[in-house]
Amino acid sequence: MDMARVLALDPGASFGWACTAKEVVPDARLLEYFLQHERVNVGRRSALVGNWDLNSVNSAGERFDLVSDLVRNLSPDVVYYELTPGLRGMASVWFNGYLATVSAAAFRSKAHFVGVNVSTWKKDMIGHGRANKLEIRSRAIKDYDVPPDLSQDAIDALWVLAWGLKQPT
C-alpha cells in the first residue's frame, strides 16, 4: 500500500475526503471543490484532507455526477468508504445513492473499493466502536496535528484513510 494512491470518503452533503497525494490537480470545473484542504502526515504517508460541500448542487443526479467526477479526478488505486448501518428514510436513500456512485467511479477507474463499518474503524483506531465526535476530533488533533476547525466529515475521512493504510495489501 506504500505506493498506492488511497482515497477515503465519509459521505454526506459535506463529503469528507482524505487522499494519499502530494498534490491535487483538478480539472478547472472541479477546482472550487479542492481549494480548501489541509496537508497531514498519516504514518509515513503524506495526505490531503478536506470536504466537498455539495449543498449548492440542486438535484440528486447532479450531486451523484459531481461525486463521480471528483473521485475519478483523484485517480485512486483504492477507495475506502465509511459504511453507516441503521440509516432510515431519506438518509438511507442518499447514502445508498452515494455508495453506488462512488463504487461505480472506483470501478471505472480500476480502483479497488472497500467499505468499512463506522464502528470497525472507530474500534481499531480510537479504541472503542462507539467513540463520539469529541473523542475522534481530539485524537485527530493529537495524532495527526489537524487544525481544530477541520470539518468532522474530513476528520472522519482521515481516520478511514488511516485505518485503510493499516490493512494488508
C-alpha positions in Angstrom: 0.0 0.0 0.0 3.1 2.2 0.2 2.9 3.5 -3.3 -0.8 3.2 -4.0 -3.0 6.3 -4.1 -5.6 5.7 -1.4 -8.8 7.7 -1.1 -11.0 7.6 1.9 -14.6 9.0 2.0 -17.1 10.0 4.6 -20.3 10.6 2.6 -22.9 13.3 3.1 -23.8 16.8 1.9 -20.4 17.8 3.2 -18.5 14.9 1.8 -15.3 14.3 3.8 -12.3 13.1 1.8 -8.7 12.2 2.5 -6.2 11.1 -0.1 -2.6 10.0 -0.1 -1.3 12.5 -2.6 1.3 15.1 -2.6 -1.0 17.4 -4.5 -4.3 17.5 -6.3 -4.5 19.0 -9.8 -8.2 19.1 -10.5 -9.7 20.0 -13.9 -11.0 23.6 -14.0 -14.6 22.6 -13.5 -13.8 20.9 -10.2 -11.3 23.4 -8.8 -13.6 25.0 -6.3 -14.1 21.6 -4.5 -10.3 21.3 -3.9 -9.5 24.8 -2.8 -9.9 24.2 0.9 -7.8 21.3 2.2 -5.1 20.5 4.7 -1.9 18.5 4.4 -1.2 16.0 7.2 1.1 13.0 7.8 -0.5 9.6 8.4 2.3 7.4 9.5 4.9 7.6 6.7 2.4 8.9 4.1 1.6 12.5 3.2 -2.1 13.1 2.8 -4.5 15.8 1.8 -7.8 16.1 3.7 -10.9 18.3 3.2 -14.5 18.2 2.3 -16.7 18.7 -0.8 -19.7 20.9 0.1 -22.5 19.6 -2.1 -25.2 21.7 -0.6 -25.2 24.1 -3.6 -25.9 21.3 -6.1 -29.6 21.2 -6.6 -30.5 17.8 -8.0 -29.6 14.3 -6.8 -28.4 13.4 -10.3 -26.1 16.4 -10.4 -24.7 15.5 -7.0 -24.0 11.9 -8.0 -22.4 13.0 -11.2 -20.2 15.5 -9.4 -19.1 13.0 -6.8 -18.3 10.5 -9.6 -16.1 13.2 -11.3 -14.4 14.2 -8.1 -13.5 10.5 -7.3 -12.2 9.9 -10.8 -10.2 13.2 -10.7 -8.2 11.8 -7.8 -7.3 8.6 -9.8 -7.3 6.4 -6.7 -5.9 2.8 -6.7 -8.0 2.0 -3.6 -11.1 3.7 -2.2 -12.2 3.2 1.4 -15.7 4.3 2.2 -17.4 4.7 5.6 -20.5 2.5 5.9 -23.1 3.6 8.4 -25.6 0.9 9.2 -29.0 1.6 10.5 -29.9 4.6 8.4 -33.6 5.0 7.6 -35.8 7.1 5.3 -34.2 9.7 3.1 -30.8 9.4 4.8 -30.7 5.8 3.6 -31.7 6.8 0.1 -28.9 9.4 -0.1 -26.3 7.2 1.5 -27.1 4.3 -0.9 -27.0 6.7 -3.9 -23.6 7.9 -2.9 -22.4 4.4 -2.3 -23.5 3.3 -5.8 -21.9 6.4 -7.3 -18.6 6.1 -5.6 -18.3 2.4 -6.2 -19.1 2.9 -9.9 -16.5 5.7 -10.2 -13.9 3.4 -8.4 -14.6 0.5 -10.7 -14.4 2.8 -13.8 -11.0 4.0 -12.5 -10.0 0.3 -12.0 -9.6 1.1 -8.3 -10.4 -1.4 -5.5 -13.4 -0.4 -3.4 -13.7 -1.3 0.3 -16.5 -0.4 2.6 -15.6 -0.1 6.3 -18.2 -0.1 9.1 -18.0 3.1 11.2 -17.8 1.0 14.4 -14.9 -1.0 13.0 -12.6 1.9 12.2 -13.5 3.6 15.5 -12.6 0.4 17.5 -9.4 -0.1 15.6 -8.2 3.5 15.5 -9.7 5.1 18.6 -10.0 2.1 20.9 -13.8 1.6 21.0 -16.5 1.4 18.4 -18.8 4.0 20.0 -16.3 6.9 20.1 -18.1 10.2 19.9 -17.2 13.2 17.8 -15.2 15.0 20.5 -13.0 11.9 21.1 -12.5 11.5 17.4 -11.6 15.1 16.9 -9.3 15.2 20.0 -7.4 12.1 18.8 -7.0 13.5 15.3 -5.6 16.8 16.6 -3.2 14.8 18.9 -2.2 12.1 16.4 -2.2 14.0 13.1 -1.9 17.6 14.1 -5.0 18.6 12.2 -6.4 22.1 12.6 -9.1 22.3 15.3 -11.6 23.8 12.8 -11.3 21.0 10.3 -14.8 19.6 9.5 -16.0 16.5 11.3 -16.6 14.8 7.9 -13.0 15.5 6.9 -11.7 14.2 10.2 -13.8 11.0 9.8 -12.4 10.5 6.3 -8.9 11.0 7.7 -9.5 8.2 10.2 -10.9 5.9 7.5 -7.7 6.6 5.5 -5.5 5.8 8.5 -7.5 2.6 9.0 -7.2 1.7 5.3 -3.4 2.3 5.3 -3.1 -0.3 8.1 -4.8 -3.0 6.1 -2.8 -5.8 4.4 -2.5 -5.4 0.7 
